[in-house]
Amino acid sequence: MIASWQATTFAPFKSRIFLAIWIASLVSNFGSLIQAVGASWLMTSIAPSPDTVALVQALTALPILLLALPAGAIADIWDHRLTMLIALALNLIASAVLATVVYFGHITPWTLLAFTFVLGCGVALYSPAWQSSVGDQVPRGEVPAAVSLNSLAANLSQTVGPAIGGAIVALAGPAMAFALNSVTYVGLIVVLMSWRRERAIPVLPPESMPLAMQAGVRYVLHSPAIRAVLLRAFFFGLLGSATWALMPLIARNLLGGSAVTYGILFGAFGVGAVIGSLSSSLMRQRRSNHAIITLASTAFGAMSVAIAFSSHVALTAVLLSVSGLSWIWTLSTLNITVQISSPRWVVGRALAMYQMTIFGGLAAGSWLFGELASAQGIGMSLIVAGIAMVLLATFGFKLRLPQAAHLKLDPFRTTLAPPNMTAEVVPQSGPVVVMVEYQIAAEDRDAFMIAMRELRRIRRRNGAQRWTLLQDVDDLSRWTERFQCPTWLEYLRQRQRLTLADSEVALKAQSFHRGANPPRVRHQLERTPTAASNAKSEAERISERASVVDPYLPAVAMPVAGENAGPGGGAA
């Protein structure tokens, strides 16, 4: 069993680029935690009220709530490596400037919060590209282990990073902590600049940012597995934020400690998180995702309540180590579920929306429990958050998480030929109306309707609009599936998003067809009636749109008006 655990857990290290990025990220994580300790402790010195201290955590999480979706779209339509390099450069500069401002004594609470927000923006831009690049570094089957190892890197630094940060703040001041953080970005920048990954040549032009964000939101809304993850993530972040946001005050007020005490508590949380990272693969082999989340949420809530009553550093550290283990079990399970439940074309946006929800919960909870701590005390804030967390775990059966280990999310085919048409079209031609005609026997009606319900979800998730299913009143065996796309280009994108799992659903629906030939597909373009003298050919419209038509998607003229359906609801 030990050999199997080692092979499963550490397999991604066989990839040299994954190992190099992992080591460089580990160093950078040390710097980020030293930065976090310095910022939180500095705020307790210049503005010690609980609500202001909690704003440090809130302003760290808020940028991810605001920018995660655009960042996820950028991760999917732009180069991952370049996106990460830009984000790292932003944070390096911000950390260096913050160190300078603090060193010369010009820091104020609002200045510190502003720099915290800027650094959070860098994290918001970096994180979706980094997480979605895991699939470029290791085979898809090793993605869960790679995610766990990335969590391990983040949490290994938490075991000693906060203590080091506390010591640096106590001996050399916050300015040194911020300066060291800026230096730790250099190694990761060098590794990423040396990464020469193979990139697939795009068949279609990249989506615009608005369309990419819309497609990401639409995919998540029509994916039950990801919706369940997002709901659990939001509430876990909301209620778990109390421990994060109030940890400096737990060290200072509840335990009467110093910056070193805060570092020790932060490190204890990291020790638990490391144990959670190393044991998460074993837990996934023995327990379902839902069982892991339920157990971890219950434990985290119970620890929050216990911390409120503890007055000893050692006991609080032990309780926080259990909280760290519970935290990483929850987040790694949720993260892996999102990655494995998303095809490559949208994984960045799916991860971004996951981060939006959990960090949105963290930002809202940090403010909420900071206000509650100011009004009712730190202990009461922790108790309320802990009890609510236990209740969430108890009643979370309605938000069950799927087991996503065997989803077939590879593309149905590397290239899906466009349907044959006699019309001359450009990418902006449309709307495009697609109709698929079926012959269904009366005895198959109910089973066909069930299959089409799932196919409707897939069509709409991939971009189809105004989906309807029609039955001919003169011939009850004749059924027509109808949907449309706003443009020809969007229709081609919708077809390219077809996965192996999607094709199985489409083939299941087509298996009820009783015609001599496969279901027939018709493609129609919407036309606006005009006077003959004002009518323009498609070629003329192509010429008028030359400035907006992508150069490698010229107008195409194809010879056949109709064809039989394949799994994609178009030409096979």
C-alpha positions in Angstrom: 0.0 0.0 0.0 2.9 2.4 0.8 4.4 1.8 -2.6 1.1 2.4 -4.3 0.6 5.6 -2.3 4.1 6.8 -3.2 3.6 6.0 -6.9 0.3 7.8 -7.0 1.2 10.8 -4.9 4.6 11.6 -6.4 4.2 10.6 -10.1 4.0 14.2 -11.4 7.6 14.8 -10.3 8.7 12.7 -13.3 7.9 15.7 -15.4 10.9 18.0 -15.3 9.0 21.2 -15.9 6.5 20.3 -13.2 9.3 19.7 -10.7 11.0 22.9 -11.6 7.9 25.0 -11.3 7.0 23.2 -8.1 10.3 24.0 -6.4 10.3 27.7 -7.6 6.7 28.0 -6.4 7.7 26.6 -3.0 10.3 29.4 -2.7 7.8 32.0 -3.8 5.2 30.7 -1.3 7.7 31.3 1.5 7.9 34.9 0.4 4.2 35.3 0.1 3.6 34.0 3.7 6.4 36.2 5.0 4.6 39.1 3.2 1.2 38.1 4.8 2.7 37.9 8.3 4.3 41.3 7.8 1.2 43.0 6.5 -1.2 41.5 9.1 1.2 42.3 12.0 2.0 45.8 10.7 -1.7 46.5 10.6 -2.1 45.4 14.3 0.5 48.1 15.1 -0.8 51.0 13.1 -4.6 50.3 13.3 -5.2 47.5 15.9 -9.1 47.4 15.7 -10.4 43.9 14.7 -12.4 45.2 11.8 -9.4 47.0 10.3 -7.1 44.0 10.8 -9.7 41.7 9.2 -9.6 44.0 6.1 -6.1 42.8 5.3 -7.6 39.3 4.7 -10.6 40.8 2.9 -8.5 43.0 0.6 -6.4 39.9 -0.2 -9.4 37.9 -1.3 -11.5 40.7 -2.9 -9.4 41.0 -6.1 -9.9 37.3 -6.8 -13.7 37.8 -6.5 -13.6 40.8 -8.9 -11.0 39.6 -11.4 -11.0 35.8 -11.4 -13.5 35.4 -14.3 -11.6 37.8 -16.6 -8.3 36.1 -15.5 -9.8 32.7 -16.2 -10.8 33.8 -19.7 -7.3 35.1 -20.3 -5.9 31.8 -19.1 -8.0 29.9 -21.6 -7.6 32.2 -24.7 -4.0 33.4 -24.1 -0.7 31.8 -23.4 -0.6 30.5 -19.8 3.2 31.1 -19.4 3.0 34.7 -20.6 0.0 35.4 -18.3 1.9 34.0 -15.3 5.0 36.1 -16.1 3.0 39.3 -16.2 1.3 38.6 -12.9 4.6 37.7 -11.2 6.2 40.9 -12.5 3.3 43.0 -11.1 3.7 41.4 -7.7 7.5 41.7 -7.7 7.2 45.5 -8.4 4.4 46.0 -5.9 6.3 44.2 -3.1 9.5 46.2 -3.8 7.6 49.5 -3.7 5.8 48.5 -0.5 9.1 47.7 1.2 10.4 51.1 0.2 7.4 53.0 1.5 7.5 51.1 4.8 11.3 51.6 5.2 11.0 55.4 4.8 8.0 55.5 7.3 5.3 56.7 4.9 2.9 53.8 5.5 -0.7 54.3 6.6 -3.5 51.8 7.1 -5.1 52.7 3.8 -1.7 52.6 1.9 -1.1 49.2 3.3 -4.6 48.0 2.2 -4.0 49.5 -1.2 -0.8 47.5 -1.7 -2.5 44.4 -0.3 -5.2 44.9 -3.0 -2.7 45.3 -5.8 -0.8 42.1 -4.7 -4.2 40.3 -4.6 -4.8 41.5 -8.2 -1.5 39.8 -9.2 -2.6 36.6 -7.5 -6.0 36.8 -9.2 -4.3 37.0 -12.6 -1.7 34.3 -11.9 -3.8 31.6 -10.2 -6.2 30.5 -13.0 -3.3 30.4 -15.5 -1.1 28.4 -13.1 -3.8 25.9 -12.1 -5.0 25.4 -15.7 -1.4 24.9 -16.8 -1.1 21.8 -14.7 -2.7 19.8 -17.6 0.1 21.1 -19.8 2.8 19.9 -17.4 1.5 16.3 -16.6 -0.8 13.8 -18.2 -4.5 14.2 -17.4 -4.5 11.0 -15.2 -1.9 12.6 -13.0 -3.7 15.9 -12.6 -5.2 15.0 -9.1 -1.8 14.1 -7.8 -0.3 17.3 -9.3 -3.0 19.4 -7.6 -2.2 17.7 -4.3 1.5 18.3 -4.7 0.9 22.0 -5.5 -1.2 22.2 -2.3 1.7 20.5 -0.6 4.1 23.2 -1.8 1.8 25.9 -0.6 1.5 24.3 2.8 5.1 23.2 3.3 5.9 26.9 3.3 3.2 27.4 5.9 4.9 25.1 8.4 7.9 27.3 8.9 7.3 30.3 6.6 5.0 32.2 9.1 7.4 31.5 12.0 10.3 32.9 9.8 8.1 35.8 8.9 7.3 36.5 12.5 11.0 36.4 13.4 11.9 38.7 10.5 9.2 41.2 11.5 10.3 41.1 15.1 14.1 41.5 14.4 14.2 43.5 11.2 10.7 45.0 10.7 8.0 44.6 8.1 10.0 46.4 5.4 12.5 43.5 5.3 9.6 41.0 5.0 8.2 42.8 2.0 11.7 43.1 0.4 12.3 39.4 0.8 9.0 38.6 -0.8 9.9 40.6 -3.9 13.2 38.6 -4.3 11.4 35.2 -4.1 9.5 35.9 -7.3 12.8 35.9 -9.3 13.3 32.1 -9.4 9.8 31.4 -10.6 10.1 34.1 -13.3 13.3 32.5 -14.5 11.8 29.0 -14.6 8.7 30.1 -16.6 10.8 32.1 -19.1 12.8 28.8 -19.8 9.6 26.8 -20.3 9.1 26.0 -24.0 5.8 24.1 -24.1 4.1 22.9 -27.2 1.0 24.8 -28.2 -1.8 23.4 -30.4 -2.4 25.4 -33.5 -5.9 26.9 -33.1 -8.4 26.0 -35.8 -10.6 29.0 -34.9 -9.7 32.5 -33.8 -9.7 33.1 -30.1 -12.9 34.4 -28.4 -13.2 38.0 -27.4 -13.1 38.6 -23.6 -16.8 39.2 -23.3 -17.7 36.1 -25.2 -15.1 34.0 -23.4 -16.5 35.1 -20.0 -20.0 34.5 -21.1 -19.1 31.0 -22.3 -17.4 30.2 -19.0 -20.4 31.3 -17.0 -22.8 29.4 -19.3 -20.7 26.2 -19.0 -20.7 26.3 -15.2 -24.5 27.1 -15.0 -25.2 24.0 -17.1 -22.8 21.7 -15.2 -24.4 20.3 -12.0 -21.1 18.9 -10.7 -19.4 22.3 -10.8 -22.4 24.1 -9.4 -22.4 21.9 -6.4 -18.6 22.6 -5.9 -19.2 26.4 -6.1 -21.9 26.4 -3.5 -19.9 24.3 -1.1 -16.8 26.5 -1.8 -18.6 29.7 -1.1 -20.0 28.7 2.3 -16.8 27.0 3.4 -14.9 30.2 2.5 -17.5 32.4 4.2 -17.4 30.5 7.5 -13.8 29.5 7.5 -12.7 33.1 7.0 -13.1 33.8 10.7 -10.0 31.8 11.7 -7.9 33.3 8.9 -9.0 36.9 9.4 -8.7 36.9 13.2 -5.6 34.8 13.6 -3.3 37.9 14.3 -5.8 38.9 17.0 -6.0 35.4 18.4 -2.2 35.6 18.9 -2.2 39.1 20.3 -5.5 39.3 22.3 -6.5 35.8 23.2 -3.0 34.5 23.8 -1.2 37.7 24.7 1.6 36.9 22.3 3.9 38.7 19.8 4.6 38.5 16.1 6.5 35.3 16.8 3.4 33.8 18.4 1.4 34.7 15.3 4.1 33.0 13.1 3.9 29.9 15.3 0.1 29.7 15.0 0.3 30.2 11.2 3.0 27.5 11.0 0.8 25.1 13.0 -2.0 25.6 10.5 0.6 24.9 7.8 1.7 21.6 9.5 -1.8 20.4 9.4 -2.2 21.4 5.8 1.0 19.5 4.8 -0.4 16.4 6.5 -3.7 17.0 4.6 -1.8 17.3 1.3 0.1 14.1 1.8 -3.0 12.1 2.9 -5.5 13.5 0.4 -4.8 11.0 -2.3 -5.2 8.1 0.2 -8.5 9.7 1.5 -9.8 9.9 -2.1 -9.1 6.2 -2.5 -11.1 5.3 0.6 -13.8 7.9 0.8 -16.1 9.7 -1.6 -15.7 13.4 -2.3 -18.9 14.1 -0.4 -17.7 12.2 2.7 -14.4 14.0 2.7 -16.0 17.4 2.5 -18.5 16.6 5.3 -15.8 15.3 7.6 -13.5 18.2 7.0 -16.1 20.8 7.4 -17.3 19.3 10.7 -13.7 19.2 12.0 -12.9 22.8 10.9 -16.1 24.1 12.6 -15.4 22.2 15.8 -11.8 23.6 15.9 -13.0 27.2 15.5 -15.2 26.8 18.6 -12.4 25.2 20.6 -9.9 27.9 19.7 -12.3 30.5 21.1 -11.9 28.9 24.5 -8.2 28.2 24.4 -5.7 30.4 26.4 -2.6 28.3 25.7 -0.3 28.7 22.7 0.4 24.9 22.5 -3.2 23.9 22.6 -4.3 26.5 20.1 -1.4 25.4 17.8 -2.7 21.8 17.9 -6.3 22.9 17.2 -5.0 25.0 14.2 -3.1 22.1 12.8 -6.4 20.1 12.7 -8.0 23.2 11.0 -5.2 23.2 8.5 -5.7 19.5 7.6 -9.4 20.1 7.3 -8.9 23.2 5.2 -6.6 21.4 2.6 -8.8 18.3 2.4 -11.7 20.5 1.5 -10.0 22.8 -0.9 -8.0 20.1 -2.7 -11.1 18.0 -3.1 -13.1 20.9 -4.5 -10.2 22.0 -6.8 -9.7 18.5 -8.2 -13.4 18.0 -8.8 -13.5 21.2 -10.8 -10.4 20.3 -12.9 -11.5 16.8 -13.6 -15.1 18.0 -14.4 -14.0 20.6 -17.0 -12.6 20.0 -20.6 -9.4 21.8 -21.5 -11.1 24.6 -23.4 -12.9 26.0 -20.4 -10.8 24.7 -17.4 -9.3 28.2 -16.7 -12.7 29.8 -16.5 -14.2 27.0 -14.4 -11.3 27.3 -11.9 -11.6 31.0 -11.9 -15.3 30.8 -10.9 -14.3 28.3 -8.2 -11.8 30.8 -6.9 -14.4 33.6 -7.2 -16.8 31.8 -5.0 -14.4 30.7 -2.3 -12.5 34.0 -2.1 -15.8 35.9 -2.4 -16.8 33.9 0.7 -13.5 34.7 2.3 -13.7 38.4 1.6 -17.4 38.7 2.8 -16.7 36.5 5.8 -13.5 38.4 6.8 -15.5 41.7 6.9 -18.6 40.0 8.6 -16.7 38.3 11.3 -14.3 41.2 11.8 -17.4 43.4 12.5 -18.8 40.7 14.8 -15.5 40.5 16.7 -15.5 44.3 17.1 -19.1 44.2 18.5 -19.2 40.9 20.5 -15.5 39.9 20.9 -13.1 37.6 19.1 -14.3 34.5 20.9 -17.9 35.0 20.0 -17.0 35.5 16.4 -15.1 32.2 16.2 -18.0 30.4 18.0 -20.6 31.6 15.6 -18.5 30.8 12.6 -17.7 27.3 14.0 -21.3 26.4 14.8 -22.5 27.5 11.4 -19.7 25.4 9.7 -20.9 22.3 11.6 -24.5 23.0 10.5 -23.3 23.4 6.9 -21.7 20.0 7.0 -24.8 18.5 8.6 -27.2 19.8 6.1 -24.9 19.7 3.1 -26.4 16.4 1.8 -28.4 18.5 -0.7 -25.1 19.6 -2.3 -23.5 16.3 -2.9 -20.3 16.2 -4.9 -19.8 13.8 -7.8 -17.0 11.3 -8.3 -15.4 12.7 -11.4 -12.6 10.1 -11.8 -13.9 8.5 -15.1 -15.4 11.4 -17.0 -14.5 11.3 -20.7 -13.7 15.0 -21.4 -11.2 14.6 -24.2 -12.4 16.3 -27.4 -14.6 14.1 -29.5 -12.2 14.5 -32.4 -9.2 16.8 -32.9 -10.9 18.5 -35.8 -14.6 18.5 -36.6 -15.2 19.4 -40.2 -17.8 22.1 -40.8 -21.1 21.0 -42.3 -21.4 21.1 -46.0 -23.5 24.0 -47.3 -24.1 25.7 -50.6 -24.5 29.2 -49.0 -21.5 31.5 -49.0 -20.8 32.3 -45.3 -18.4 34.4 -43.2 -17.7 34.0 -39.5 -20.2 36.7 -38.7 -23.0 35.2 -40.7 -26.1 34.4 -38.7 -28.0 33.6 -36.6 -27.6 30.0 -37.6 -30.6 27.7 -37.0 -29.9 23.9 -36.8 -32.7 21.3 -37.0 -32.2 17.6 -36.5 -35.0 15.3 -37.6 -35.7 12.0 -35.9 -38.2 9.2 -36.5 -39.2 7.9 -33.0 -41.5 4.9 -32.4 -44.4 5.5 -29.9 -43.0 2.9 -27.5 -39.6 4.8 -27.4 -41.1 8.2 -26.7 -40.4 8.4 -22.9 -36.9 7.1 -23.2 -36.2 9.4 -26.1 -37.5 12.4 -24.1 -35.2 11.5 -21.1 -32.2 11.3 -23.5 -33.0 14.6 -25.1 -33.3 16.3 -21.8 -29.6 15.5 -21.1 -28.7 16.5 -24.7 -30.5 19.8 -24.2 -28.3 20.6 -21.2 -25.1 19.8 -23.2 -26.2 21.8 -26.3 -27.0 24.8 -24.1 -23.8 24.4 -22.0 -21.7 24.4 -25.2 -23.3 27.5 -26.7 -26.6 26.6 -28.3 -29.5 29.1 -27.8 -33.3 28.7 -28.0 -33.2 25.0 -27.9 -36.6 23.3 -28.5 -38.0 19.9 -29.2 -40.9 19.7 -31.7 -43.3 16.9 -32.5 -45.1 16.9 -35.9 -48.9 17.0 -35.3 -49.6 15.2 -38.6 -46.9 12.5 -38.1 -46.4 11.8 -34.4 -43.3 9.7 -35.1 -41.5 12.8 -36.6 -39.5 14.8 -34.0 -37.3 17.8 -34.7 -34.6 19.2 -32.4 -34.1 22.9 -33.0 -31.5 25.3 -31.7 -29.5 28.3 -32.9 -26.2 30.1 -32.5 -25.7 33.8 -32.9 -23.1 33.5 -35.7 -21.5 30.9 -37.9 -18.2 31.2 -35.9 -20.0 30.5 -32.7 -21.7 27.5 -34.2 -18.3 26.1 -35.2 -17.0 26.7 -31.7 -20.0 24.9 -30.2 -19.2 21.9 -32.4 -15.6 21.9 -31.4 -16.5 21.8 -27.7 -18.0 18.3 -28.1 -16.3 15.8 -25.7 -16.3 12.0 -25.8 -18.9 12.0 -23.0 -21.1 14.5 -24.9 -20.9 12.3 -28.0 -22.2 9.3 -26.0 -25.2 11.3 -24.9 -25.9 12.4 -28.5 -25.5 8.8 -29.8 -27.9 7.6 -27.0 -30.5 10.0 -28.3 -29.9 8.9 -31.9 -30.2 5.3 -31.0 -34.0 5.7 -30.8 -34.1 6.9 -34.4 -36.0 4.4 -36.6 -35.5 5.9 -40.0 -33.7 4.1 -42.9 -31.0 6.8 -42.8 -29.4 8.6 -39.8 -31.2 11.7 -38.5 -31.1 14.5 -41.0 -29.5 17.8 -40.1 -30.6 21.1 -41.7 -28.6 24.3 -41.3 -30.3 27.6 -42.0 -29.1 31.2 -42.0 -31.4 34.0 -40.9 -32.1 36.5 -43.8 -33.6 40.0 -43.6 -36.1 40.7 -46.4 -35.0 43.6 -48.5 -36.1 45.3 -51.8 -34.5 43.7 -54.8 -32.6 46.9 -55.6 -31.1 47.0 -52.1 -30.3 43.3 -51.8 -26.7 42.5 -51.5 -24.9 39.2 -52.2 -23.0 37.5 -49.4 -19.8 38.3 -51.3 -20.6 42.0 -51.0 -21.2 41.7 -47.4 -17.9 39.8 -47.0 -16.2 42.7 -48.6 -17.9 45.2 -46.3 -16.9 43.2 -43.3 -13.3 42.7 -44.4 -12.0 44.8 -41.5 -13.6 42.6 -38.9 -13.3 39.1 -40.4 -10.4 37.1 -39.1 -7.8 36.7 -41.9 -7.5 32.9 -41.6 -11.3 32.3 -41.6 -12.3 33.4 -45.1 -15.7 33.0 -46.6 -16.3 29.4 -47.6 -18.6 27.9 -50.2 -19.6 24.3 -49.8 -21.4 22.1 -52.3 -24.1 20.2 -50.3 -27.2 21.6 -48.7 -27.9 18.9 -46.1 -26.3 15.9 -44.6 -26.8 13.1 -42.0 -26.2 13.7 -38.3 -23.2 12.6 -36.4 -22.9 12.8 -32.6 -22.4 16.5 -32.7 -25.8 17.3 -34.2 -24.0 18.1 -37.5 -21.8 16.5 -40.1 -19.9 13.5 -38.8 
